[in-house]
Amino acid sequence: MKMLKTIVDSLDKVKAEDLTIYDMKGVSPLFDYMVIATIDSSRQADAVTSYIREDLETIGYQVKNIEGRNTAWVLVDCYDVLVHVFTLEERSHYSLDKIYMDVPKIQLSQIK
């Protein structure tokens, strides 16, 4: 949960909106949590990926990979947590929230 809280705090730094956290334990063998967040621009996405990387390193974790830098959909693989950062248009277009609608969600209040 420490990693998840750090990622959420990093998203808060850039004022990411509409954060949804899915509990993927028992759903995916590859990661425990998936976070989806909305940002306003690819520049904001670039900033949040930098914050995630730096903030995780501060607590002893690393980012495995970042896909889609400077685009409207950035994927940050943090081993146990997968983070999707979308512009509003891309989030609506790909509708990951609809795909995972049956997966249990974690409320922000549970990790803060």
C-alpha positions as CSV (number, residue, x, y, z in Angstrom):
1,M,0.0,0.0,0.0
2,K,3.0,2.3,0.5
3,M,3.7,2.3,-3.2
4,L,0.1,2.9,-4.1
5,K,-0.1,5.9,-1.7
6,T,3.1,7.3,-3.1
7,I,1.7,7.0,-6.7
8,V,-1.6,8.7,-5.6
9,D,0.4,11.5,-3.9
10,S,2.4,12.0,-7.2
11,L,-0.8,12.2,-9.2
12,D,-2.1,14.8,-6.7
13,K,0.9,17.0,-7.3
14,V,-0.2,17.6,-10.9
15,K,-3.9,17.9,-10.0
16,A,-4.8,14.7,-11.8
17,E,-8.5,14.1,-11.7
18,D,-11.0,11.3,-11.6
19,L,-8.6,8.8,-10.0
20,T,-9.9,5.2,-10.0
21,I,-8.0,2.5,-8.3
22,Y,-8.8,-1.1,-9.1
23,D,-7.9,-4.0,-6.9
24,M,-6.5,-6.5,-9.4
25,K,-5.5,-9.2,-6.9
26,G,-7.1,-12.4,-8.1
27,V,-7.8,-10.7,-11.5
28,S,-4.3,-10.3,-12.9
29,P,-1.2,-12.4,-12.1
30,L,1.0,-9.5,-13.2
31,F,0.1,-6.6,-10.9
32,D,-2.0,-6.0,-7.7
33,Y,-3.5,-2.6,-8.5
34,M,-4.4,-0.5,-11.5
35,V,-4.7,3.3,-11.3
36,I,-6.5,5.3,-13.9
37,A,-6.2,9.1,-13.8
38,T,-7.2,12.0,-16.1
39,I,-4.9,14.9,-16.9
40,D,-5.3,18.0,-19.1
41,S,-2.3,17.7,-21.4
42,S,0.7,15.5,-22.5
43,R,2.9,18.0,-20.7
44,Q,1.1,17.3,-17.4
45,A,1.4,13.6,-18.1
46,D,5.2,14.0,-18.5
47,A,5.3,15.9,-15.2
48,V,3.4,13.2,-13.3
49,T,5.6,10.4,-14.7
50,S,8.7,12.3,-13.4
51,Y,7.0,12.7,-10.0
52,I,6.1,9.0,-9.9
53,R,9.6,7.9,-10.7
54,E,11.3,10.3,-8.3
55,D,8.8,9.7,-5.4
56,L,9.0,5.9,-5.7
57,E,12.8,6.0,-5.8
58,T,12.7,8.1,-2.5
59,I,11.0,5.2,-0.8
60,G,13.1,2.4,-2.3
61,Y,10.9,1.4,-5.3
62,Q,11.6,1.7,-9.0
63,V,9.5,2.2,-12.2
64,K,9.9,-0.8,-14.5
65,N,8.8,1.0,-17.7
66,I,7.0,4.0,-19.1
67,E,5.2,3.8,-22.4
68,G,3.7,6.7,-24.4
69,R,5.8,9.6,-23.1
70,N,4.5,13.0,-24.3
71,T,1.2,11.5,-25.6
72,A,-2.4,11.6,-24.5
73,W,-2.1,8.1,-22.9
74,V,0.9,7.3,-20.7
75,L,1.3,3.9,-19.1
76,V,3.6,3.6,-16.1
77,D,4.5,0.1,-15.0
78,C,5.5,0.1,-11.3
79,Y,5.7,-3.7,-11.0
80,D,2.8,-4.2,-8.5
81,V,0.9,-1.1,-9.7
82,L,0.0,-0.2,-13.3
83,V,-0.8,3.4,-13.8
84,H,-2.8,4.7,-16.8
85,V,-2.7,8.5,-17.3
86,F,-5.1,9.8,-19.9
87,T,-6.3,13.1,-21.3
88,L,-10.1,13.2,-21.0
89,E,-10.6,12.5,-24.7
90,E,-8.4,9.4,-24.6
91,R,-9.9,8.1,-21.4
92,S,-13.4,8.4,-23.0
93,H,-12.2,6.8,-26.2
94,Y,-10.6,3.7,-24.7
95,S,-13.1,3.3,-21.9
96,L,-10.9,1.1,-19.6
97,D,-13.3,1.9,-16.8
98,K,-16.1,0.1,-18.7
99,I,-13.8,-2.9,-19.3
100,Y,-12.9,-3.2,-15.6
101,M,-16.3,-2.1,-14.2
102,D,-16.7,-5.5,-12.4
103,V,-13.3,-5.3,-10.7
104,P,-13.4,-4.1,-7.0
105,K,-12.3,-0.5,-6.5
106,I,-10.3,0.9,-3.7
107,Q,-11.5,4.2,-2.3
108,L,-8.9,7.0,-1.9
109,S,-9.8,7.2,1.8
110,Q,-8.6,3.6,2.3
111,I,-5.0,4.5,1.3
112,K,-4.6,8.0,2.7
